[in-house]
């Protein structure tokens, strides 16, 4: 109920009604709220689009406008367009213009994203511009909600905007006109665990050829396959070299960890230079983000006496120590076991934690900078889209 009220407030609707597809609740919950008289439902047809300028589209820079013309020229030749834009160059603005034109023509649009929780800003922006026409599709929806989406699209007359992860490629679009694969280099587009095994990016290209839909692959770091297709003229290559507006590329400083240890310029896992810059940002009321590509507390444990490390019996990889649950876990198959107090091999109490993950980074930063508000964002802390948005 609070979620529905919040959506109504965001929408600033005079009548307080919110499109059903924007409400993250199953039909059974909606029906119960309706039965109790807490909400009201009505059928309201989506207003037809006569021109793509009916939407509040962003103003394109000269570089973006030139990139859009190049993409249009590629699509006129039935070519896939590879949009290679540096980070912050405004690829999303180009997507939005292409989406608006496709919807105005009464055709469907599919925007593929590698992971729905890390692209929430893109989803929210599309919902704001194409209000009432955006449908999200991902694995965190309940089976009932996914089924509702499938059936609704199967009976749709067209003009749908779908934003989803790789499985959205299988949704029954009646009139696909545009397929956008954002961050096309991302490995999450590959389905390798369960059958059928496929790459959603490659399927998008094939789907475009079969249905006569335009295809745009966007990335700041294109995959080698797509880049080769571009330089051999199989794909059209469109490049955005400058950042949008007044944004400038950030300064990158490479800090020598070995030298810092020798000069005693290191506290636990952090160089003093890093800690000084974090403190400087906090004093200015700014934020700092630390990236560590390993979740958990420590990547593995090792016995100092015999060198034994606990391994997964199924995958033969070292188990990761998770302090919050006091367990060792395999990040491949999910196998877990209690953290050993003594070495299972030599039975000597000499097990040591090796390396560090996001849990340990958050713990040590909290100790070194006690006045800072710290949030940990990883696969353990953001188990749902709601949890992710709460942290952000």
C-alpha positions as CSV (number, residue, x, y, z in Angstrom):
1,X,0.0,0.0,0.0
2,X,2.9,2.4,0.9
3,X,4.5,1.5,-2.5
4,X,1.4,2.4,-4.4
5,X,1.0,5.7,-2.5
6,X,4.6,6.5,-3.2
7,X,4.2,5.9,-6.9
8,X,1.1,8.0,-7.0
9,X,3.1,10.9,-5.4
10,X,6.0,10.4,-7.8
11,X,3.6,10.5,-10.8
12,X,1.9,13.7,-9.4
13,X,-1.3,12.3,-10.8
14,X,-4.4,14.4,-10.0
15,X,-6.6,11.3,-9.7
16,X,-3.9,9.2,-7.8
17,X,-4.0,6.3,-10.2
18,X,-0.8,4.4,-11.1
19,X,-0.2,2.1,-14.1
20,X,-0.5,-1.5,-13.0
21,X,2.8,-2.5,-14.5
22,X,4.7,-0.1,-12.2
23,X,3.3,-1.7,-9.1
24,X,5.6,-4.4,-7.8
25,X,2.9,-6.7,-6.4
26,X,1.2,-9.9,-7.4
27,X,-2.4,-10.0,-8.7
28,X,-3.5,-11.9,-5.5
29,X,-2.2,-9.0,-3.3
30,X,-3.8,-6.4,-5.6
31,X,-7.1,-8.3,-5.5
32,X,-7.0,-8.5,-1.7
33,X,-6.4,-4.8,-1.3
34,X,-9.2,-4.1,-3.8
35,X,-11.5,-6.5,-1.8
36,X,-10.9,-4.5,1.4
37,X,-11.6,-1.3,-0.3
38,X,-8.1,0.1,0.1
39,X,-7.5,0.6,-3.6
40,X,-9.6,1.1,-6.7
41,X,-8.9,-0.2,-10.2
42,X,-10.0,1.1,-13.5
43,X,-9.2,0.4,-17.2
44,X,-7.5,3.3,-19.0
45,X,-6.3,2.9,-22.5
46,X,-2.8,4.2,-23.2
47,X,-3.0,7.4,-25.2
48,X,-1.8,6.9,-28.8
49,X,1.4,8.5,-30.0
50,X,1.2,10.6,-33.1
51,X,4.8,11.8,-33.1
52,X,8.0,10.9,-31.2
53,X,8.2,14.5,-30.0
54,X,5.1,13.8,-27.9
55,X,7.6,12.5,-25.3
56,X,9.8,14.9,-23.3
57,X,13.1,13.9,-25.0
58,X,16.5,15.1,-23.9
59,X,18.3,17.7,-26.0
60,X,21.2,16.1,-27.9
61,X,24.7,17.6,-28.2
62,X,26.3,17.9,-31.6
63,X,28.3,14.8,-31.0
64,X,25.2,12.8,-30.0
65,X,23.2,14.1,-32.9
66,X,26.0,13.0,-35.3
67,X,26.1,9.6,-33.7
68,X,22.3,9.3,-34.1
69,X,22.6,10.1,-37.8
70,X,25.3,7.5,-38.2
71,X,23.1,4.9,-36.5
72,X,20.1,5.9,-38.7
73,X,22.3,5.4,-41.8
74,X,23.4,2.0,-40.6
75,X,19.8,0.9,-40.0
76,X,18.8,2.2,-43.4
77,X,21.3,-0.4,-44.7
78,X,20.0,-3.1,-42.3
79,X,23.2,-3.1,-40.4
80,X,23.7,-3.6,-36.7
81,X,25.1,-0.5,-35.1
82,X,27.9,-0.8,-32.5
83,X,27.8,2.4,-30.4
84,X,31.2,2.8,-28.8
85,X,30.9,5.7,-26.3
86,X,33.2,6.6,-23.5
87,X,31.7,6.6,-20.0
88,X,29.4,9.5,-19.5
89,X,29.2,10.3,-23.2
90,X,25.4,10.1,-23.2
91,X,24.6,6.9,-24.9
92,X,21.3,6.7,-23.0
93,X,20.0,9.9,-24.6
94,X,20.6,8.3,-28.1
95,X,18.7,5.2,-27.0
96,X,15.8,7.3,-25.8
97,X,15.5,9.1,-29.1
98,X,15.5,5.8,-31.0
99,X,13.0,4.3,-28.6
100,X,10.6,7.3,-29.0
101,X,10.6,7.0,-32.8
102,X,10.0,3.3,-32.7
103,X,7.1,3.6,-30.3
104,X,5.6,6.3,-32.4
105,X,5.6,3.9,-35.3
106,X,3.6,1.5,-33.2
107,X,6.4,-1.1,-33.0
108,X,7.9,-2.8,-29.9
109,X,11.2,-2.0,-28.3
110,X,13.4,-4.4,-26.2
111,X,16.2,-2.9,-24.1
112,X,18.5,-5.6,-22.7
113,X,20.5,-4.9,-19.6
114,X,23.1,-7.2,-18.0
115,X,21.6,-7.0,-14.5
116,X,18.4,-5.2,-13.5
117,X,19.6,-4.0,-10.1
118,X,22.7,-2.2,-11.4
119,X,20.8,-0.4,-14.1
120,X,17.9,0.9,-11.9
121,X,18.7,4.5,-12.9
122,X,18.2,3.6,-16.6
123,X,15.0,1.8,-15.8
124,X,13.6,4.7,-13.7
125,X,14.5,7.3,-16.4
126,X,12.8,5.3,-19.1
127,X,9.7,4.9,-16.9
128,X,9.7,8.7,-16.3
129,X,9.9,9.5,-20.0
130,X,7.7,6.7,-21.4
131,X,5.2,6.7,-18.6
132,X,2.8,3.8,-18.6
133,X,4.6,2.0,-21.5
134,X,7.6,0.5,-19.7
135,X,7.6,-3.1,-18.6
136,X,10.5,-4.6,-16.7
137,X,11.3,-8.3,-16.8
138,X,13.8,-10.1,-14.6
139,X,14.3,-13.1,-12.4
140,X,13.4,-11.4,-9.2
141,X,9.8,-11.1,-10.3
142,X,7.5,-13.9,-9.0
143,X,6.5,-16.6,-11.5
144,X,2.9,-15.3,-11.4
145,X,4.1,-11.8,-12.3
146,X,6.3,-13.1,-15.1
147,X,3.4,-15.1,-16.4
148,X,1.1,-12.0,-16.4
149,X,3.7,-10.1,-18.4
150,X,4.1,-12.9,-20.9
151,X,0.3,-13.2,-21.5
152,X,-0.2,-9.4,-21.7
153,X,2.6,-9.0,-24.4
154,X,1.2,-12.0,-26.3
155,X,-2.1,-10.1,-26.8
156,X,-0.6,-6.6,-27.2
157,X,-1.2,-4.7,-30.4
158,X,2.3,-3.2,-30.3
159,X,4.0,-0.1,-29.0
160,X,5.5,-1.9,-26.0
161,X,8.8,-0.9,-24.3
162,X,10.4,-3.8,-22.4
163,X,13.5,-3.5,-20.3
164,X,14.8,-6.8,-19.1
165,X,17.8,-9.1,-18.6
166,X,18.8,-11.8,-21.0
167,X,15.7,-14.0,-20.6
168,X,13.6,-11.1,-21.9
169,X,14.7,-12.1,-25.4
170,X,12.1,-14.9,-25.2
171,X,9.1,-12.6,-24.6
172,X,6.4,-12.7,-27.2
173,X,6.8,-9.3,-28.9
174,X,4.3,-9.0,-31.8
175,X,6.0,-6.2,-33.7
176,X,9.7,-5.8,-32.7
177,X,11.2,-2.6,-34.2
178,X,14.2,-1.9,-32.1
179,X,16.5,-4.0,-29.9
180,X,19.1,-2.2,-27.7
181,X,21.8,-4.2,-25.9
182,X,23.3,-2.0,-23.3
183,X,26.8,-2.9,-22.0
184,X,26.9,-5.5,-24.7
185,X,30.3,-6.8,-23.5
186,X,29.0,-8.0,-20.2
187,X,29.4,-11.7,-19.5
188,X,25.9,-11.8,-17.8
189,X,24.4,-12.0,-21.3
190,X,25.7,-15.6,-21.5
191,X,23.6,-18.4,-20.2
192,X,26.0,-21.2,-19.3
193,X,24.5,-22.9,-16.2
194,X,21.2,-24.3,-17.6
195,X,19.9,-25.3,-20.9
196,X,19.4,-23.8,-23.4
197,X,22.8,-22.2,-23.4
198,X,22.9,-19.0,-25.4
199,X,24.3,-15.4,-25.6
200,X,21.4,-12.9,-25.5
201,X,23.5,-10.3,-27.4
202,X,24.0,-12.7,-30.3
203,X,20.4,-13.8,-30.2
204,X,19.4,-10.1,-30.4
205,X,21.3,-9.7,-33.6
206,X,19.7,-12.8,-35.1
207,X,16.2,-11.7,-33.9
208,X,16.8,-8.3,-35.6
209,X,17.5,-10.0,-38.9
210,X,14.5,-12.4,-38.6
211,X,11.9,-9.7,-37.7
212,X,13.5,-6.8,-39.5
213,X,14.2,-4.9,-36.3
214,X,17.0,-2.3,-35.8
215,X,19.7,-3.4,-33.4
216,X,22.1,-1.2,-31.4
217,X,24.9,-2.6,-29.3
218,X,26.2,-0.1,-26.8
219,X,29.3,-0.1,-24.6
220,X,32.2,1.9,-23.4
221,X,34.4,-1.2,-23.8
222,X,33.1,-3.3,-26.7
223,X,33.6,-7.0,-26.7
224,X,36.3,-8.3,-29.0
225,X,33.7,-10.1,-31.2
226,X,31.6,-7.0,-31.7
227,X,34.7,-4.8,-32.3
228,X,36.0,-7.2,-34.9
229,X,32.6,-7.2,-36.7
230,X,32.7,-3.4,-36.7
231,X,36.2,-3.0,-38.1
232,X,35.5,-5.6,-40.8
233,X,32.3,-3.7,-41.8
234,X,29.9,-6.4,-40.7
235,X,28.6,-3.9,-38.2
236,X,28.5,-0.2,-38.5
237,X,30.9,1.5,-36.1
238,X,29.7,4.6,-34.3
239,X,32.0,6.4,-31.8
240,X,31.3,9.0,-29.1
241,X,34.7,10.3,-28.0
242,X,33.7,13.1,-25.6
243,X,31.7,13.1,-22.4
244,X,28.3,14.8,-22.4
245,X,27.9,18.4,-21.1
246,X,30.7,19.7,-18.9
247,X,31.7,16.3,-17.5
248,X,35.4,15.5,-17.7
249,X,37.2,12.2,-17.4
250,X,38.3,11.5,-13.8
251,X,42.0,11.7,-12.7
252,X,43.4,8.2,-12.3
253,X,46.3,7.7,-9.7
254,X,48.2,4.4,-9.6
255,X,49.4,3.8,-6.1
256,X,52.3,1.4,-5.6
257,X,51.3,-0.9,-2.7
258,X,54.7,-2.6,-2.4
259,X,56.5,0.8,-2.1
260,X,53.8,1.9,0.5
261,X,54.6,-1.2,2.6
262,X,58.3,-0.6,2.5
263,X,57.9,3.1,3.5
264,X,55.4,2.2,6.2
265,X,52.7,4.2,4.4
266,X,50.0,1.6,4.8
267,X,47.2,0.8,7.3
268,X,45.9,-2.7,7.1
269,X,44.8,-3.1,3.4
270,X,44.8,0.7,2.6
271,X,47.5,3.0,1.5
272,X,47.7,6.3,3.4
273,X,47.2,8.2,0.2
274,X,43.8,6.5,-0.3
275,X,42.7,7.1,3.3
276,X,43.7,10.8,3.0
277,X,41.6,11.2,-0.1
278,X,38.6,9.5,1.5
279,X,38.8,11.8,4.5
280,X,39.2,14.8,2.2
281,X,36.0,13.9,0.3
282,X,34.1,13.2,3.6
283,X,35.1,16.6,5.0
284,X,33.7,18.2,1.8
285,X,30.4,16.4,2.3
286,X,31.1,14.1,-0.7
287,X,30.9,10.3,-1.1
288,X,33.6,7.7,-1.8
289,X,33.2,4.3,-3.4
290,X,35.7,1.5,-2.9
291,X,35.6,-1.4,-5.4
292,X,36.6,-4.9,-4.4
293,X,35.8,-7.7,-6.8
294,X,35.5,-10.4,-4.1
295,X,32.5,-10.7,-1.8
296,X,32.8,-12.3,1.7
297,X,35.3,-11.7,4.4
298,X,38.4,-13.6,3.0
299,X,38.8,-15.4,-0.3
300,X,40.3,-18.5,1.5
301,X,41.8,-19.9,4.6
302,X,45.1,-21.6,4.9
303,X,46.9,-23.6,7.6
304,X,50.2,-22.0,8.5
305,X,51.6,-25.4,9.5
306,X,50.8,-27.8,6.6
307,X,49.5,-25.3,3.9
308,X,46.0,-27.0,3.7
309,X,43.1,-24.9,2.4
310,X,39.4,-26.0,2.6
311,X,38.1,-26.7,-0.9
312,X,34.7,-27.3,-2.4
313,X,34.2,-31.1,-2.9
314,X,32.2,-30.5,-6.1
315,X,34.2,-27.6,-7.8
316,X,37.7,-28.1,-6.3
317,X,38.0,-24.3,-5.7
318,X,38.9,-22.7,-2.3
319,X,36.0,-21.9,-0.1
320,X,35.3,-18.2,0.8
321,X,35.0,-17.2,4.5
322,X,31.8,-15.3,5.3
323,X,32.0,-13.7,8.7
324,X,28.3,-12.7,9.0
325,X,27.2,-16.4,8.8
326,X,30.5,-17.9,10.2
327,X,30.6,-20.3,7.2
328,X,32.8,-21.2,4.3
329,X,31.0,-21.0,0.9
330,X,31.7,-22.0,-2.7
331,X,30.7,-19.1,-5.0
332,X,30.3,-21.5,-7.9
333,X,27.8,-24.1,-6.7
334,X,26.7,-22.7,-3.4
335,X,28.1,-25.5,-1.2
336,X,28.8,-24.3,2.3
337,X,30.2,-25.7,5.6
338,X,31.0,-24.3,9.1
339,X,34.3,-22.4,9.4
340,X,36.9,-24.9,10.8
341,X,38.5,-24.0,14.1
342,X,41.4,-26.4,13.6
343,X,43.0,-27.6,10.4
344,X,41.1,-30.7,9.1
345,X,44.4,-32.0,7.7
346,X,46.9,-31.8,10.6
347,X,44.4,-31.0,13.3
348,X,46.5,-28.0,14.5
349,X,44.8,-24.7,15.4
350,X,46.7,-22.6,13.0
351,X,44.2,-21.6,10.3
352,X,44.7,-18.1,8.9
353,X,42.5,-15.9,6.8
354,X,44.1,-15.0,3.5
355,X,43.2,-11.9,1.4
356,X,40.2,-9.7,1.9
357,X,36.6,-9.4,0.5
358,X,33.9,-6.7,0.7
359,X,32.9,-7.7,4.3
360,X,36.5,-7.1,5.5
361,X,36.8,-3.8,3.6
362,X,33.6,-2.5,5.2
363,X,34.8,-3.6,8.7
364,X,38.2,-2.1,8.4
365,X,37.0,1.2,6.9
366,X,34.5,1.5,9.8
367,X,37.3,1.1,12.3
368,X,39.7,3.5,10.5
369,X,37.0,6.2,9.8
370,X,34.4,5.7,12.6
371,X,32.5,8.9,11.7
372,X,31.7,7.8,8.1
373,X,28.3,6.2,7.2
374,X,29.2,3.0,5.4
375,X,27.1,0.8,3.2
376,X,28.2,-2.5,1.7
377,X,26.8,-3.3,-1.7
378,X,27.4,-6.8,-3.0
379,X,25.6,-10.0,-3.8
380,X,25.1,-10.8,-0.1
381,X,23.7,-7.4,1.0
382,X,21.5,-6.7,-2.1
383,X,19.5,-9.9,-2.4
384,X,16.6,-8.0,-4.1
385,X,15.9,-4.9,-6.1
386,X,14.3,-3.3,-3.1
387,X,17.4,-4.0,-0.9
388,X,19.6,-2.5,-3.6
389,X,17.5,0.7,-3.9
390,X,17.5,1.0,-0.1
391,X,21.3,0.9,0.0
392,X,21.7,3.3,-2.9
